[in-house]
C-alpha cells in the first residue's frame, strides 16, 4: 500500500503531463454528436464538482487516524477530476455545444453525497463510479472518429486507472480495521452496492455504451470483473497505515 505522500507526488507529477493536443480541430460528425452529446454533457457536469463534501469527510477521517497528508492527496485527486471536466467542457465549446448545469443522475449523486459523512462509503462510491468511467470513456473513444476527443478520453483513462488504485488502497486500509463480523457483512454489501450503481449508470447512458460496442451483458460482465478484482484487493489484504 502506498502512503499519502506517495499519492501527493503522483498527482503533482501527473498534473505536468500534457496528453491532449489542443491545436487539433474537432472533426466529429453530426451523427456522432447526436449519439454521444447527452452523455458527454452529463459526464462533463459530473466531473466539475468542487468536492467540498468529500474534502470534509477526508478531514474528519484523517484527523481520526493521524494522517493529515491524506487530505492533501484527496484535494489533488479532486483537482485531477476537475481537469477532466474542464477538458470535456472545452471540447463542448469547440463543437458549439452547451455545458449543461443540471442532470438527473448528477443531481441524485450530489444529493446522496451531501448527506454522506462516511469516508468508507465515499471511497466505495468513488471506486464504483471510476470503474464505470473506464468503460464509459473507452466506449466514447470507440464511438467517435474525432482524434481530439479520442485524446481527451485516453488522458482520462490513464488518470482513472490510478484513481481506482488510490481509492482501493484506502478502502483496504479502512476495511482491515473492522471487526470480523463487520467484515463479513461488508463483503456482501460492497458487491450489491457495486452492482446497483453499475446498473444505474448503464440505464442512464446505454445509448453511448451501445455506440461504443457494449451490450448490457458485456457491460455487466466487465463490471463484474472489475468488482471482483477490486473487492479481492480490499478484503484479502491485512494492511496497516503507512504515513511515511
N, C-alpha and C positions, 0 to 999 in steps of 0.2 A: 504494500500500500504506500502511496506517495503522500508526502507531507503537504500542508497548506503552502509552505514556502516553495515547494516544487511547482505547485499549480500556479502560483503567482508568477513564477519565472516563465512557465509555459505560456500563459495568457499574454504576458508582456512581450515575449518574443514573437508569438503568433500575430500580434497586432501589427507588427512591422512587415508582415508578408503582403505582397500585392499580387493577387492571382487573377484579378479582373482587369482586362484592357478596355478602359472606358473610351478609348479612341475609336473602337469599333461601333459602327452604326447598327441598330437593331434591324434584323431582316426577317421579322416574324410575319406570317401570313394572316389574313383576316380569319380564315377558318381556324387556325391555331389559337388566335386571340379569343374567338368565340368559345372555344373549348376550355381554355385554361384561365380566362380572366377572373371569374368569380372566386376560384380557389386561390389564385395568385394574390388578389386583393385581400382576401381573408387572412392568409398567412402573413402577408406584409403587415397587416394591422396587429396580428398576434405577436410579431417579433419586435414591436415597438414599446413594450411595457417598460415603465421606469423601475419595476422590480422592488418597490418600496416595502411591500408586504413580505417578500422573500428575504430582503435585507433585514427587516425587523425580526423575522424568525431566526435568521442566522446569527444575529447579535445575541438573542436570548440563549440560543444553543451554545454558541462559542463562549459566552460568559459562564455557562454551567460546566463546560469541560476544560476551560482554561486555554483556549486556542484562539486568541483574537485575530490571528492572521487568516483564519478561515473566512472571516467577514470580508477581508480584502480580496481573497480568491473569488468569493461569490460576486462581489461587485465587478470584478474583471470579467467573470463569466457573463453577467448581465450585459456588460458593455459589448461583448462579442455578439450576443444575441441582437442587440440594438444595431450593430453593424449590418447584420443580415437584413433587418427591417429597412435600414437606410438604403442598402443596395437594391432591394426589391422596389423600394419607393422610387429611387432614381430611374429604375428600368421602366416602371409605370409612367413616370414623367416623360421618358424618352419616346414612348409609343403613344403619347397623348391620352392616356387613360388616368382616371382619378384614383386617388388614395381614399379608401372608404374610412369612415370614422366609427362605424358600428357594424357588428356582425353577430348573429345569434350565438354561434359557437364561442366566439371570443368573449361575448357578454357573460355567457354561462360560466366559462372558466374563470373570468375575473371575479364574479360573484362568489364562486366557491373558494377561491384563494383568499378573498377578502376576510373570510371567517376562519381560515386555516392558520393556526399558530404553531402547528407541529412540524418540526424540521424533518421528521420521518416521512410524513405524508407529502410535504413539499418535494422532498427528494424523490420519492417514488413516482409522484405525478410527473415530475420533470423527466425522469428516465423514460417513462412511457411515451410522453409527447415527443421527446427527442428520437425515440425509436420509430414512431410513426413518421416523423420528419425525414428520416433516412429514406424510407420508401417513397414518401411524397416527393422529395426533391429529385430522386432518381427517376420517378415517373414523369415529373415536369421536364427534366432534362431529355428524356426519351420521347416526349410528346411534341417537341419543337425542333426545327432545324436552325433556329436562331443561335449563332455562335456566342453572342454576348450573353444571352440568357443561360446557355449551357455553362459558360464560365462562372456565372454567378452561382448556379446550382452546384458546380464542382467545389467552389470555395466553401459553400455552406456544408456540403457533405464531409469535407475534410474536418471542418470545425466540429461538426456534430459527433463524429467518432470519438473525439477527445472529451466532449461534453458528457457523453454516456459513461465513459471511464471515470471521469471526475465525480459524477453523481453516484455511480455504482459503488465506488470505493467508499464513499461517505456512508451510504446506506448499509454497507457491510459492517462498518465500524459501529453504527447505531444498533444494528441487529445483534451483533456479537455480545453486546452488553445487556441483552434482555434475558429474562429467566427462561428456563426450559419450557414452561407452559406457554409463555408469551411467544416464544419462537415457533411453537407448534401451530398456533392459530394464525400467526403472521404468514407462514408458508402458504396457507390456504388463501388468506385474504389477498396477498400480493398477486397470486395467479388470477383470481377472479376480477380484481380491480384492473389488472393489466388487460384482460380480455374485454371488459366493459368499455374502457376508454378506447381501445383499439377499434371496436365495433362502431362506436360513436363517430370516430374520425373517418372511417370508411363511408358511412352513410352521408356524412357532411360533404365529402369530396370524391365520391365514387366516380363521377364523370372524368375527373382528372386522372384518378388512379387507372381507370379503364383505358384512357387515351395513352397512358404510359405502358400499356401491355399487361395490366393486372386484372384478374378476376377476383371476386370475393374470396374464393377458395385459395387462390395463390397468395393473396394478401394475408389472409389469416394464417396460412402456413408459414409465411415469412415472419409474421409477428409471433407465432408460437415458438419458432426457433430463437428469436431474439429474447422472448420471455424466459425460456428455459435456460438459455446461456446466462442471462443476467441474474436470474434467481439462484442459479447454482453458485455463481460467484458470491452473491450476497449471503447465502445461507450455509455454504460449505466451508467457509473460512473463519477461523477463530483469530480475529485481528485485534490489535491494540492500537491505541492512539500514538501517532508519531508527529511531534511538533517540530522536529529538527529541520 
